[in-house]
Each structure stands twice: as C-alpha cells, then as structure tokens.
Amino acid sequence: MIAPPFPADEDARRATLRILQILDTEPDERFDRITRMAKRIFQVPIALVSLVDADRQWFKSAQGLDIRETPRDLSFCGHAILSDDILLVPDSHRDPRFADNPLVTGPPQLRFYAGCPVRSPSGHRLGTLCVMDRQPRGFDPDDQATLRDLAYLVEQQFAAMYAAMVDELTGLANRRGFESQAGQVLSLCQRNRWPATLLFFDLDGFKGVNDRYGHAEGDWALKAFADLLRQCLRASDVVARTGGDEFVALLSGTATAEKDRALERLRSQLNALNLRAQRGYTLAFSVGSAAMSAEEPLALDTLMAQADAAMYEQKQRRSEAIRAAG
Ligand SMILES: Nc1nc2c(ncn2[C@@H]2O[C@H](COP(=O)(O)OP(=O)(O)OP(=O)(O)O)[C@@H](O)[C@H]2O)c(=O)[nH]1
C-alpha cells in the first residue's frame, strides 16, 4: 500500500477547510442530494463527498457507508487530491497503491474507485466527490464527464459557503466567519483552561492612501497587510478583516510574551515591506489587545470591545505624538 503524500498547498488547503467550517458538521441535504444522484446515475453502492483533513478523510455526505471518516493514510481520496483530474482505479487488486489497503482487503472491500477533486473558490483541492464499487468496473469518458458535472455542483456549494465567511479582497475570514470560528476556538480554550489573546488592528492614515494614490492602491495595501498577518501569526490563529481597514486576530493558548513576539515580528516585517515596496507612503497600524487568562473565561464580544478600546487609545496617543512633533 502507498500512503498519499501531502500536496504542495497543504497548509493553505487546510486553512481553507477551517475557514469554511465544514468539518464535523451535521449532514446537509445540499450535499446529500448530490451523492444520492451519483449513486443512482452510476449504479454504485457507495458515493461520498470526502474532505481530506490533516490525518483523516471526513465524509460531509456518505451514501452506502456507515462510517464518517477513515485515516488519511488509507484514503483513495488523499491520492485523488494530488491532481486536477479524476482518479480512476478500475480494479484495486491490480493497483499497487491500493491492493493491500485494509479498506480493500477488509470491509468495505473496495474494488472500484472514481474520485473527482472538488476545489474551493481559492483553488485548493479540499476533497473529492467519489463513487465506489465492490467489484471491478469501467468508467468511460461520458461517465467521467458526468462525475465532473456533479463535482462542480459540490464546488458551487463550497462557493456559497465561502462567500458567506470570507473577505473577497484579502481571502481572510470576514466578520461573520471570524465570529463563528473565534467563538469555537474560545470555547475550546475555556474548556481546556488555555489563555487566549485578541488583537484588534486598524491601519493608520489609510484614508489618505486612498485619497492620494487611488482605491486600487488602497486595495493593494489591505492585501499586503493581510499577507503579513498570515505570515506572522500561526496557522492555528484565527485572522480576519472585519471592516474597511480593521483586522482582528484571536491567538489561542497565547500569553503576553508570545503575543508581544508576534507583534514584534509583524512590525519588523512591515518595516521591511515599506522599505522594499517604496509606494510613496508608509503603511502603519495601531493595535490593541485583550487577554483572557486560563482562570477567567471572557466572551468574544467582551474581548473585542476591550481590544478595540485599547487600539483606539493607542491611535489617539500616536496621533497626538505626531501632532506634537509636527
Ligand atoms: N481601497 C479600499 N479602501 C477601503 C475599503 N474599505 C474601506 N476603505 C476605506 O478605508 C478608509 C478607512 O477610514 P478610516 O479608518 O477613517 O481612515 P484612517 O485614515 O485610517 O483613519 P485613522 O484610523 O484615524 O488613522 C476609508 O477611506 C474607506 O473608504 C476597501 O475595500 N478598499
């Protein structure tokens, strides 16, 4: 058996799965309808929408299988997401990648597999729409075209979910996406008695960038800042653009010293960007933070309000200092 390797975009792919907040959710008729159609059209016992997570594949929709997940190492879909095309395994007994796979040699005794990768609007292959049989079979070009059409329906559902949760300009979570993801992360911190820190950022003098250099330049600056946040914070932190030039990040399991280090990294990378980019203006931000200790749980709203107030204070101090100097 050959376990599937990770694709090159693995981190971004998993971050997208997190933003969509689709893993471990309830069955959804929009996806179940598609797998029912696939099962009927191809006359197969099993049809799945499988999402490939860190170490498992999890089924958003499953027809003909009682389990909701299997280890990623054993998954056919882990192989299918390595390419844009359909992965076709007409007879698993004759394929060295799968011949001694426990899902082939034991239940559900998979013999035939056809899986079409399903992508997020940002282009990451999140999983597959796949059909399976317990006997070998063919899958002609017409079948393949039909499977691609059905996979496209799955992608449209992803697109609708994505639009509701993601800021189109920067690809970060939007306010709604943030509230929902951060709410879950905060509950996890509270259950495990981990500290958490919320950072509230607002760019300084951003209106001036738009006014002097145009809206397109303003968009460039927002995207550049979003990229820096992505680079300087951990993949497990929840980062969002919640308004015009406002960004927030929830750092989980993070105490003050780590938060300070993250902000130092951000400042130094922003300095480097300003020097490198030479756009005629200096991109700068004010930031406020609010901490939840392991002992005292706080609601997300409270953390947001505290961090916003701290940011505002810093902004006032900075503009007073600039006025005094000038
Ligand atoms: N380019 C661009 N500009 C935007 C977008 N959304 C909001 N803005 C602009 O962002 C600016 C935000 O305004 P403020 O926060 O008051 O401006 P500021 O100059 O940063 O003010 P301070 O925060 O006090 O430093 C406004 O000019 C908005 O028009 C966007 O998606 N793209």
Ligand as a Chemical Component Dictionary entry (heavy atoms), coordinates in Angstrom:
data_LIG
# 
_chem_comp.id                   LIG 
_chem_comp.type                 NON-POLYMER 
_chem_comp.pdbx_formal_charge   0 
_chem_comp.three_letter_code    LIG 
# 
loop_
_chem_comp_atom.comp_id 
_chem_comp_atom.atom_id 
_chem_comp_atom.alt_atom_id 
_chem_comp_atom.type_symbol 
_chem_comp_atom.charge 
_chem_comp_atom.model_Cartn_x 
_chem_comp_atom.model_Cartn_y 
_chem_comp_atom.model_Cartn_z 
_chem_comp_atom.pdbx_ordinal 
LIG N1  N1  N 0 -9.130  50.689 -1.025 1  
LIG C1  C1  C 0 -10.093 50.354 -0.170 2  
LIG N2  N2  N 0 -10.463 51.245 0.786  3  
LIG C2  C2  C 0 -11.432 50.879 1.665  4  
LIG C3  C3  C 0 -12.047 49.623 1.616  5  
LIG N3  N3  N 0 -12.960 49.553 2.613  6  
LIG C4  C4  C 0 -12.897 50.733 3.272  7  
LIG N4  N4  N 0 -11.966 51.543 2.712  8  
LIG C5  C5  C 0 -11.572 52.899 3.101  9  
LIG O1  O1  O 0 -10.837 52.807 4.305  10 
LIG C6  C6  C 0 -10.860 54.088 4.935  11 
LIG C7  C7  C 0 -10.972 53.849 6.408  12 
LIG O2  O2  O 0 -11.208 55.052 7.049  13 
LIG P1  P1  P 0 -10.561 55.478 8.443  14 
LIG O3  O3  O 0 -10.296 54.286 9.288  15 
LIG O4  O4  O 0 -11.423 56.561 8.966  16 
LIG O5  O5  O 0 -9.247  56.110 7.896  17 
LIG P2  P2  P 0 -7.837  56.319 8.504  18 
LIG O6  O6  O 0 -7.249  57.337 7.598  19 
LIG O7  O7  O 0 -7.123  55.018 8.603  20 
LIG O8  O8  O 0 -8.056  56.940 9.914  21 
LIG P3  P3  P 0 -7.338  56.550 11.253 22 
LIG O9  O9  O 0 -7.792  55.153 11.535 23 
LIG O10 O10 O 0 -7.835  57.539 12.260 24 
LIG O11 O11 O 0 -5.858  56.603 11.048 25 
LIG C8  C8  C 0 -11.997 54.873 4.299  26 
LIG O12 O12 O 0 -11.443 55.856 3.462  27 
LIG C9  C9  C 0 -12.710 53.826 3.417  28 
LIG O13 O13 O 0 -13.231 54.366 2.232  29 
LIG C10 C10 C 0 -11.642 48.710 0.587  30 
LIG O14 O14 O 0 -12.108 47.574 0.468  31 
LIG N5  N5  N 0 -10.662 49.117 -0.271 32 
# 
loop_
_chem_comp_bond.comp_id 
_chem_comp_bond.atom_id_1 
_chem_comp_bond.atom_id_2 
_chem_comp_bond.value_order 
_chem_comp_bond.pdbx_ordinal 
LIG N1  C1  SING 1  
LIG C1  N2  DOUB 2  
LIG C1  N5  SING 3  
LIG N2  C2  SING 4  
LIG C2  C3  DOUB 5  
LIG C2  N4  SING 6  
LIG C3  N3  SING 7  
LIG C3  C10 SING 8  
LIG N3  C4  DOUB 9  
LIG C4  N4  SING 10 
LIG N4  C5  SING 11 
LIG C5  O1  SING 12 
LIG C5  C9  SING 13 
LIG O1  C6  SING 14 
LIG C6  C7  SING 15 
LIG C6  C8  SING 16 
LIG C7  O2  SING 17 
LIG O2  P1  SING 18 
LIG P1  O3  DOUB 19 
LIG P1  O4  SING 20 
LIG P1  O5  SING 21 
LIG O5  P2  SING 22 
LIG P2  O6  DOUB 23 
LIG P2  O7  SING 24 
LIG P2  O8  SING 25 
LIG O8  P3  SING 26 
LIG P3  O9  DOUB 27 
LIG P3  O10 SING 28 
LIG P3  O11 SING 29 
LIG C8  O12 SING 30 
LIG C8  C9  SING 31 
LIG C9  O13 SING 32 
LIG C10 O14 DOUB 33 
LIG C10 N5  SING 34 
# 
